[in-house]
């Protein structure tokens, strides 16, 4: 007869067994809170999205609830898309809102962003946003933008 497999007691069976592994006495870093054995940053949201409603895409403003957590606003953002393209866009403060301004219209034209499209932005670093474009059917747009105008393309 084979030996019986003995499993360690669960936290309910033995209250001395720590839940979530050997994290006994482990506290989350000061800017995080613990919830269900993982941590959440208290710094603020890292994503926002915009549905394109206007035919002219001169600039695009960021939501106040997204930017109010910024310690400092960069003078430009590097936009990275799903095909490896990086693009520099100048940032301006317009009517109290952080706005992607100079070269955003060119970026939108080169990447064929149209009315009804949804564009998602994810903050990767303090000055870099990951951009994903969805068409009016909700399908991710994956198109190579070809060679960039040297004035706008971000150097790696």
C-alpha positions as CSV (number, residue, x, y, z in Angstrom):
1,X,0.0,0.0,0.0
2,X,1.5,3.4,-1.0
3,X,2.3,6.0,1.7
4,X,-0.5,8.5,2.3
5,X,0.2,12.0,1.1
6,X,0.0,14.5,4.0
7,X,-0.8,18.1,3.1
8,X,0.1,21.0,5.4
9,X,-2.9,22.5,7.4
10,X,-4.8,25.4,5.9
11,X,-5.2,28.7,7.8
12,X,-8.7,27.6,8.9
13,X,-7.4,24.4,10.3
14,X,-4.3,25.9,11.9
15,X,-4.7,29.7,12.7
16,X,-0.9,29.9,13.1
17,X,-0.5,29.3,9.4
18,X,-0.1,32.7,7.6
19,X,-2.5,33.3,4.8
20,X,-0.8,34.1,1.5
21,X,2.4,32.3,2.1
22,X,5.3,33.3,4.3
23,X,4.6,37.0,4.4
24,X,4.4,37.0,8.2
25,X,5.0,40.5,9.4
26,X,5.2,41.7,5.8
27,X,3.8,45.2,5.4
28,X,3.1,47.0,2.1
29,X,5.3,49.9,1.2
30,X,3.9,53.2,2.4
31,X,2.4,54.3,-0.9
32,X,0.5,51.0,-1.3
33,X,-2.3,49.3,0.5
34,X,-2.7,45.5,0.8
35,X,-5.8,43.9,-0.5
36,X,-6.3,40.2,-1.2
37,X,-2.6,39.4,-1.0
38,X,-1.6,41.9,-3.6
39,X,-0.8,45.6,-3.6
40,X,-2.5,48.6,-5.1
41,X,-0.8,51.9,-5.8
42,X,-2.5,54.9,-4.2
43,X,-0.9,57.3,-6.7
44,X,-3.9,57.4,-9.0
45,X,-5.1,55.9,-12.3
46,X,-2.6,54.8,-15.0
47,X,-5.1,54.5,-17.9
48,X,-7.6,56.7,-19.7
49,X,-9.4,56.5,-23.0
50,X,-10.9,59.0,-25.5
51,X,-13.6,58.4,-28.1
52,X,-12.9,60.6,-31.1
53,X,-15.9,62.7,-31.8
54,X,-14.5,65.7,-33.7
55,X,-13.3,65.7,-37.3
56,X,-10.3,67.9,-36.5
57,X,-7.8,66.4,-34.1
58,X,-5.7,69.5,-33.4
59,X,-5.1,68.5,-29.7
60,X,-6.5,66.1,-27.1
61,X,-7.0,66.9,-23.5
62,X,-6.3,64.4,-20.7
63,X,-8.9,63.9,-18.0
64,X,-8.5,65.9,-14.8
65,X,-8.8,62.8,-12.6
66,X,-5.9,61.3,-14.5
67,X,-3.5,64.3,-14.4
68,X,-4.3,65.6,-10.9
69,X,-2.0,62.9,-9.5
70,X,1.0,64.1,-11.5
71,X,3.8,65.5,-9.4
72,X,5.0,67.5,-12.3
73,X,3.7,67.8,-15.9
74,X,6.3,67.0,-18.6
75,X,6.8,69.4,-21.5
76,X,6.3,66.5,-23.9
77,X,5.1,62.9,-23.9
78,X,6.5,60.0,-25.9
79,X,3.6,58.0,-27.4
80,X,4.3,54.3,-28.0
81,X,1.9,52.2,-30.0
82,X,1.4,48.5,-30.5
83,X,3.7,48.3,-33.6
84,X,6.8,49.8,-31.8
85,X,6.3,53.3,-33.2
86,X,7.4,56.1,-30.8
87,X,6.2,59.7,-31.4
88,X,6.9,62.9,-29.4
89,X,4.0,65.2,-28.7
90,X,4.3,68.6,-27.0
91,X,2.2,69.1,-23.8
92,X,0.4,72.4,-23.1
93,X,-1.8,73.6,-20.3
94,X,-5.1,74.7,-21.9
95,X,-8.0,75.9,-19.7
96,X,-6.5,74.2,-16.7
97,X,-6.2,70.9,-18.6
98,X,-3.0,69.0,-19.6
99,X,-3.3,68.7,-23.4
100,X,-1.4,66.8,-26.0
101,X,-0.9,69.6,-28.5
102,X,1.9,70.1,-31.1
103,X,2.3,67.1,-33.4
104,X,-0.8,65.3,-32.0
105,X,-2.7,66.2,-35.3
106,X,0.1,64.7,-37.3
107,X,0.2,61.6,-35.2
108,X,-3.6,61.1,-35.6
109,X,-3.4,61.6,-39.4
110,X,-0.4,59.2,-39.8
111,X,-2.1,56.6,-37.6
112,X,-5.4,57.0,-39.4
113,X,-7.4,57.9,-36.3
114,X,-11.0,58.7,-37.4
115,X,-14.3,59.8,-35.9
116,X,-15.8,57.0,-33.8
117,X,-12.4,55.5,-33.0
118,X,-11.4,55.0,-29.3
119,X,-7.9,55.7,-28.2
120,X,-6.6,54.3,-24.9
121,X,-3.6,55.7,-23.1
122,X,-1.5,53.9,-20.4
123,X,1.1,55.8,-18.4
124,X,4.3,53.8,-18.7
125,X,6.7,56.3,-17.2
126,X,6.5,59.9,-16.2
127,X,6.8,61.0,-19.8
128,X,5.7,58.0,-21.8
129,X,2.2,56.8,-22.8
130,X,1.3,53.5,-24.5
131,X,-1.4,54.2,-27.1
132,X,-3.8,51.6,-28.4
133,X,-6.3,52.6,-31.1
134,X,-9.6,50.8,-31.6
135,X,-11.8,51.3,-34.7
136,X,-15.5,52.0,-34.6
137,X,-16.2,48.2,-34.4
138,X,-14.0,47.9,-31.3
139,X,-11.2,46.1,-33.1
140,X,-7.6,47.1,-32.3
141,X,-6.0,49.0,-35.2
142,X,-2.5,47.6,-36.1
143,X,-0.9,49.6,-38.8
144,X,2.7,50.5,-39.4
145,X,3.0,54.2,-39.8
146,X,6.0,54.0,-42.1
147,X,8.9,56.5,-41.8
148,X,8.2,59.4,-39.5
149,X,9.0,63.0,-40.1
150,X,12.3,63.4,-38.2
151,X,10.9,66.4,-36.4
152,X,8.3,64.3,-34.6
153,X,9.6,60.7,-34.3
154,X,11.1,59.9,-30.9
155,X,14.7,58.8,-30.8
156,X,15.2,55.4,-29.0
